Amino acid sequence: MVGAGGAGGYFAARWVEAGRDVVLLARGHHLDRIRGEGLRLESPLGDATVSVEASDDPRVLAGSDVVIFATKTWQLPQALQAAAPHISSQALVFGLQNGVQSVDVLGAVHPQDNVLGGTCRIISYIKEPGVIHHVGIPPAVIFGEPAGGISLRARKVASALDVHGKASVIASDEIAVELWKKFIFFAPVSGVGSVTRSPIGVFRRVPRTRTLLSDAIHEVAAVGRALGVDLSPDAAAAALSFIDQLPEAGTSSMQRDFAAGSRTELEALSGYISRVGAEIDVPTPAHDYIYASLLPLASGPF
């Protein structure tokens, strides 16, 4: 697992807890605490502290059968360049990034035949060095062949990594659709939450920001369909319904990054929809507004 943040740290810990052979690429104080005291999870599905092989040296990836990149979207190219020389060309590789471009980024460096599409569902974050706090959403990793269909190798990986009740791992026969199904709700929630500086329960309840949220959802669906993604007719309605079930106090990782003055995934979320919409002549006024509003804040705190 390359990246030990809220998602990478959570899934790596659950796999170690279940007896899987895992090596975790981490850094800084987080790595120091993991090495010294183990990786600790705080979760409604059960707390745990695990001892996991962790390093900041990508050479530890040598011999891995599956390499999962759980970095931020903007960190992926650099992490891949550092890791690639130590990853077997036969290893299966996929990412858990929030955007929809990881397959292209990974395939530009790793043999394309061994690059899968991937995403995850979880609300979690680093509470303090060495501690992952899981807030909500049943944790799941979804991955599959970019061309569609479920291969034997995908079935084997899913079977090996699935941890019933704590970390579902699902091989999808339509991973492109799964990526966009997440994007449809994640990009709008991230953008509207960051603009309003409000938790999900607030901006989905206030009529005007709910309209902005709904408009942003429909724009993502329109761009996806224009790009040939086979989204269902009710994809936008399903996304809004899903958002209505999220914890009221929930916030997106991008919103938390803005609040902390950290680099954000704005370019891969509303920025991506705004740019691609303009390129393919699909109007995206909600995401244009979100992107323009947040761009001046992208290099500093609120």
Buried (B, 14 or more C-beta within 10 A) or exposed (E): BBBBBBBBBBBBBBBBBBEEEBBBBBEEEBBBBBBEEBBBBBBEBEEBEBEBEBBBEBEBBEEBEBBBBBBBBBBBBEBBEBBBEBBBEEBBBBBBBBBBBBBEBBBEBBBEEBBBBBBBBBBBBBBEBBBBBBBBBEBBBBBBBBEBEBBEBBEBBBEEBBBEEBBBBBBBEBBBBBBBBBBBBBBBBBBBBBBBEBBBEBBBEEEEBBEBBBBBBBBBBBBBBBEEBEBEEEBBBBBBEBBEEBEEEBBBBBBBBBBEEEBBBBBBBBBBBBBBBEEEEBEBEBBBBBBEBBBEBBEEEE
